[in-house]
Structure formats: C-alpha cells, structure tokens
Amino acid sequence: SLRLMGYTLEKKGYQVITALDGLEGLKKAQDEHPDLIILDVMLPGLDGYEVCHQLRQIPETVTLPILMISAKAHQEDKDIGLRVGADDYLTKPVAPSAIVAKVEALLANAG
C-alpha cells in the first residue's frame, strides 16, 4: 500500500510526498522538486503512463528518476512504461525492501 511504502522509505531517511491522482502528482513533481518519483500505473484520471510521458516533456522533471509500479505484469505493459520514460518498472505485489533497493540504485545512478 501507499502508506506502507511511504513508512518504509521514511524509516530509511527519505522524505516522502504523496499524491493520490495523476494531476496532483504532476503538480507536486513540479512544485516540490523531488529527487525521484515512484509512479503507479493505475491512477484515477491520468494514468501513470500518461503522467510519466508528461513528466518527460517538462524541463524540471525530464531527467528525474522514475520508478513505475504496477499490477500489470505483462512484458508489453513493462515495455510501455519504459517507452514513456520510466527508468525502472516493478510488478506488484512488491516487497517494500525491493522498492527501497530500487530507489537507492536509481538515486545512485542519478547522482
């Protein structure tokens, strides 16, 4: 769940900002200047693919690491995620420790 993921990342020392839908996520990404975005594909309104695509068009977020998480497990879904600009794609259910490991790896590559 979003809460468990946030709690796990906060315990590791990360500051977590959450958004409940795609439009809010896009706005927060531009206003808050995060170091990384974790994006669920299944969002109300704009889906994660569209949010990711739009983030890649905005100068402030064009190079931001984006980790996409989805219950959609087909290779085709993963390919779409990577094509619209995600740096990595994890399939639910995903252990919080796996998310932390991916976040650490993506931030290390970005730095």
C-alpha positions, -999 to +999 in steps of 0.1 A: +000+000+000+010+036-004+011+041+034+034+011+039+057+021+011+059+057+025+066+044+060+093+021+048+111+049+028+107+074+057+124+048+081+153+048+057+156+086+060+138+096+028+112+125+028+081+112+011+055+134-006+024+116-018-002+124-045-035+105-049-040+110-086-021+118-118-028+155-120-018+161-083+013+141-089+023+162-119+017+194-100+037+182-069+066+170-091+070+205-105+063+223-072+083+201-048+114+192-069+117+156-057+149+136-063+128+106-075+093+097-084+075+064-077+046+061-100+017+037-100+003+029-134-033+026-121-042+062-111-076+079-112-078+105-140-044+105-159-029+070-157+008+065-147+019+061-183+005+095-193+019+111-161+053+097-169+051+108-205+042+144-194+070+144-168+094+137-196+082+168-215+088+192-186+123+207-182+123+203-144+115+166-145+129+155-178+159+137-161+142+128-128+145+091-119+110+075-123+102+041-108+070+027-121+050+002-101+021-018-115-001-048-110+001-051-148+027-078-151+029-085-189+061-077-207+041-054-230+030-033-200+066-030-188+077-020-224+051+007-224+063+020-191+099+021-202+090+036-236+071+066-219+102+073-199+103+052-167+138+042-155+126+010-139+094-010-136+084-032-107+054-056-107+030-058-077+030-073-052+064-059-044+082-061-011+090-027+005+126-038+007+127-043-031+113-007-035+140+007-012+167-012-032+154+002-065+152+037-051+188+035-038+200+022-071+182+049-091+194+077-069+230+064-070+228+064-108+213+098-109+240+112-086 
